[in-house]
Amino acid sequence: MNDASERIERGLKEVLAQARREEREGPVEIERIDVPELDVVAIRACTGLSQDAFARSIGVDTATLREWEQGRRRPKGNARVLLDMIAGDPRIAHRAPGGESAE
């Protein structure tokens, strides 16, 4: 189990203990994890794809992509995970079912 998993497990056990009103050793520790925002414009730019082509490659409407790029909405769930993966390896967008070559 990695460090994050252990912290999550410890936190869940503390919540359960509190919910059951069990006695805890010492004060409850609350840990805040900040998740950085994704720069969708930069992620798309590194793929070399247009908005339409990029939106198709990740399976969203172009309007949704524009909302993300303009900061009016934020990608969530699977879309966020996929964008994070593309940020690490832009070629993923070209290999996705709707992807196309930037060449």
DARABEL-V977628 format. One record per residue. N is the residue number from 1. OMEGA is omega in radians with two decimals (NA if undefined). D_CENTER is the distance of its C-alpha to the mean C-alpha in whole Angstrom. Layout:
BEGIN
n:N omega:OMEGA d_center:D_CENTER
n:N omega:OMEGA d_center:D_CENTER
END
This chain:
BEGIN
n:1 omega:-3.14 d_center:21
n:2 omega:-3.05 d_center:19
n:3 omega:-3.14 d_center:19
n:4 omega:3.13 d_center:16
n:5 omega:3.13 d_center:17
n:6 omega:3.11 d_center:20
n:7 omega:3.12 d_center:19
n:8 omega:3.13 d_center:18
n:9 omega:3.13 d_center:21
n:10 omega:3.14 d_center:23
n:11 omega:3.12 d_center:21
n:12 omega:3.11 d_center:22
n:13 omega:3.11 d_center:25
n:14 omega:3.12 d_center:26
n:15 omega:3.12 d_center:25
n:16 omega:3.13 d_center:27
n:17 omega:3.13 d_center:30
n:18 omega:-3.14 d_center:30
n:19 omega:3.13 d_center:30
n:20 omega:-3.13 d_center:33
n:21 omega:3.08 d_center:34
n:22 omega:3.11 d_center:35
n:23 omega:3.11 d_center:36
n:24 omega:3.04 d_center:33
n:25 omega:3.10 d_center:34
n:26 omega:-3.12 d_center:34
n:27 omega:3.10 d_center:31
n:28 omega:3.10 d_center:28
n:29 omega:3.08 d_center:25
n:30 omega:-3.13 d_center:22
n:31 omega:3.13 d_center:19
n:32 omega:3.11 d_center:17
n:33 omega:3.12 d_center:13
n:34 omega:3.11 d_center:12
n:35 omega:-3.09 d_center:8
n:36 omega:3.08 d_center:9
n:37 omega:3.08 d_center:8
n:38 omega:3.05 d_center:8
n:39 omega:-3.03 d_center:11
n:40 omega:3.12 d_center:11
n:41 omega:-3.13 d_center:15
n:42 omega:3.13 d_center:15
n:43 omega:3.13 d_center:13
n:44 omega:-3.11 d_center:15
n:45 omega:-3.11 d_center:18
n:46 omega:3.09 d_center:17
n:47 omega:-3.09 d_center:18
n:48 omega:-3.10 d_center:21
n:49 omega:3.03 d_center:20
n:50 omega:3.09 d_center:21
n:51 omega:-3.11 d_center:19
n:52 omega:-3.11 d_center:21
n:53 omega:-3.14 d_center:21
n:54 omega:3.13 d_center:17
n:55 omega:3.09 d_center:16
n:56 omega:-3.06 d_center:18
n:57 omega:3.13 d_center:17
n:58 omega:3.03 d_center:13
n:59 omega:3.08 d_center:15
n:60 omega:3.06 d_center:15
n:61 omega:3.09 d_center:18
n:62 omega:3.13 d_center:19
n:63 omega:3.11 d_center:19
n:64 omega:3.11 d_center:16
n:65 omega:3.12 d_center:15
n:66 omega:3.12 d_center:17
n:67 omega:3.11 d_center:16
n:68 omega:-3.08 d_center:13
n:69 omega:-3.13 d_center:15
n:70 omega:3.06 d_center:17
n:71 omega:3.13 d_center:15
n:72 omega:3.07 d_center:16
n:73 omega:3.11 d_center:13
n:74 omega:3.06 d_center:10
n:75 omega:-3.13 d_center:7
n:76 omega:3.01 d_center:6
n:77 omega:-3.08 d_center:6
n:78 omega:3.14 d_center:7
n:79 omega:3.13 d_center:7
n:80 omega:3.13 d_center:3
n:81 omega:-3.14 d_center:4
n:82 omega:3.12 d_center:7
n:83 omega:3.10 d_center:7
n:84 omega:3.10 d_center:6
n:85 omega:3.12 d_center:9
n:86 omega:3.09 d_center:11
n:87 omega:3.12 d_center:11
n:88 omega:-3.13 d_center:12
n:89 omega:-3.08 d_center:15
n:90 omega:-3.14 d_center:15
n:91 omega:3.12 d_center:18
n:92 omega:-3.12 d_center:15
n:93 omega:-3.13 d_center:15
n:94 omega:3.14 d_center:19
n:95 omega:3.14 d_center:19
n:96 omega:-3.08 d_center:17
n:97 omega:-3.12 d_center:20
n:98 omega:-3.06 d_center:20
n:99 omega:3.10 d_center:20
n:100 omega:-3.12 d_center:23
n:101 omega:3.10 d_center:24
n:102 omega:-3.09 d_center:24
n:103 omega:NA d_center:28
END
